[in-house]
Amino acid sequence: MTVHTGWQGRFYEDFVVGDVYEHPLGRTVTTTDNIWFTLLTQNTAPLHFDHEYAARTEFGKPLVNSTFTLALVAGQSVSDVSQNVFANLGWGEITLPNPVFEGDTIRSRSTVEAVRESKSRPGLGVVSVRTTGLKQTGEVVIEFTRTLLVYKRGHGPRAEGS
């Protein structure tokens, strides 16, 4: 019998500028997702959880909380981008060009924009990606950049002897 190690994510050395990762998991957003996330984060905008109120807006139905969309798409990228992260260094250029509604299915992809060795931490590298979330229609619903410190192969919690 052969034992195969499961996917452990990319290490710093695996990132190449211009590479695109089509993240494997999509997710259909439910009413419960939207209401729970909105209330957990103490967002009091009724557009996210009051269907009667939302029906009287130009959208005619609740909008999915944009920070839920950010969290979902960032989460979808973890297996390809940040499974071996030491720390996120920053988020930027977050845009939300189209709304997300309950029932939409979101998929995402990330493009590597920059890669360099850390100047202060020899076992780490700095990686910057641009992540795009799309709904089932192909419309872009969110884009953002993220810069993170990623372990080099042989370093960090998964390294032998650590």
C-alpha positions in Angstrom: 0.0 0.0 0.0 1.2 3.5 -0.9 0.5 6.4 1.4 0.1 9.7 -0.3 0.5 13.0 1.5 -2.4 15.3 1.1 -2.1 18.8 -0.4 -0.2 21.1 1.9 -0.5 24.3 -0.1 2.1 26.3 -1.8 5.4 27.4 -0.2 7.2 30.6 -1.2 9.3 28.8 -3.9 6.1 27.7 -5.7 4.8 31.2 -6.5 5.6 32.6 -9.9 4.6 36.1 -11.1 1.8 35.8 -13.6 0.5 32.4 -12.4 -3.3 32.2 -12.0 -4.9 29.8 -9.5 -8.5 28.9 -10.2 -9.7 28.1 -6.7 -11.5 24.7 -6.6 -14.4 25.4 -4.3 -17.5 27.5 -5.1 -20.2 28.4 -2.6 -23.8 29.3 -2.9 -24.7 32.1 -0.5 -27.8 31.4 1.6 -30.2 33.8 3.5 -28.9 32.3 6.7 -25.2 33.0 5.8 -26.1 36.7 5.1 -28.2 37.2 8.2 -25.9 35.4 10.6 -22.8 37.1 9.3 -24.4 40.5 9.4 -25.7 40.1 12.9 -22.4 38.5 14.2 -20.5 41.5 13.0 -23.1 43.9 14.5 -23.9 45.5 11.1 -27.2 47.2 11.6 -28.0 48.0 7.9 -31.4 46.5 7.3 -30.6 46.0 3.6 -28.8 42.8 4.7 -31.3 41.2 7.0 -34.8 42.8 6.6 -36.4 41.4 3.5 -39.4 43.8 3.8 -37.1 46.8 3.9 -34.9 45.5 1.1 -37.9 44.9 -1.1 -38.5 48.7 -1.1 -34.9 49.5 -2.4 -33.8 49.6 -6.0 -32.4 46.1 -5.6 -35.8 44.7 -4.5 -34.2 42.1 -2.3 -31.4 41.9 0.4 -27.8 42.5 -0.6 -25.3 40.1 0.7 -23.0 41.8 3.3 -19.9 42.9 1.4 -17.6 41.8 4.2 -19.1 38.3 3.9 -18.2 38.4 0.3 -14.6 39.4 1.1 -14.3 36.7 3.8 -15.8 34.0 1.5 -13.5 34.8 -1.5 -10.4 35.2 0.8 -11.3 31.8 2.3 -11.7 30.2 -1.1 -8.1 31.3 -1.9 -6.4 29.8 1.2 -5.7 26.3 -0.2 -3.8 27.8 -3.2 -2.4 31.1 -1.7 -2.1 31.1 2.1 -2.1 27.6 3.4 1.4 28.2 4.5 1.1 31.8 5.6 3.0 33.3 8.5 1.0 36.5 8.4 -1.1 38.7 6.2 0.7 42.0 5.7 -2.0 44.0 4.1 -5.2 44.2 2.0 -5.8 46.8 -0.6 -7.7 48.0 -3.7 -10.9 46.3 -2.6 -13.6 46.9 -5.2 -17.2 45.6 -5.4 -18.3 46.3 -8.9 -21.5 44.2 -8.8 -23.9 43.1 -6.0 -24.2 39.7 -4.5 -27.6 38.4 -3.6 -28.7 35.4 -1.6 -28.7 32.4 -3.9 -25.7 33.5 -5.9 -22.8 31.1 -6.3 -19.4 32.6 -5.8 -16.1 31.2 -7.3 -12.7 32.8 -7.3 -9.2 33.0 -8.7 -5.9 34.6 -7.8 -3.1 36.0 -9.9 0.4 36.3 -8.5 1.5 39.9 -8.9 4.8 40.0 -7.0 7.3 37.7 -5.2 10.4 38.6 -3.2 12.4 37.2 -0.3 11.8 38.8 3.1 14.6 41.2 4.1 14.2 40.5 7.8 13.1 36.9 8.0 15.2 34.4 6.0 12.7 31.5 6.2 9.9 33.6 4.7 9.0 35.3 1.4 6.7 38.1 0.5 3.9 37.3 -2.0 1.3 39.6 -3.4 -1.8 38.4 -5.2 -4.8 39.9 -6.8 -8.0 37.9 -6.1 -11.2 38.1 -8.0 -14.6 36.7 -7.0 -17.2 36.0 -9.6 -20.8 34.9 -9.5 -22.4 32.2 -11.6 -23.2 34.8 -14.4 -19.4 35.5 -14.7 -19.8 39.0 -13.3 -17.0 40.2 -11.1 -18.4 40.9 -7.6 -15.1 41.6 -5.7 -11.5 42.2 -6.4 -8.7 42.9 -3.9 -5.0 42.6 -3.5 -3.4 40.8 -0.6 0.3 40.8 0.5 1.4 38.0 2.8 4.5 36.4 4.3 4.7 32.8 3.3 7.0 30.1 4.7 9.8 28.8 2.5 9.9 25.0 2.1 11.5 23.4 5.1 10.6 26.3 7.4 7.6 26.9 9.7 5.3 24.6 11.7 5.5 21.8 9.0 9.3 21.7 8.9 10.9 18.6 10.1 11.9 18.8 13.7 9.9 22.0 14.5 
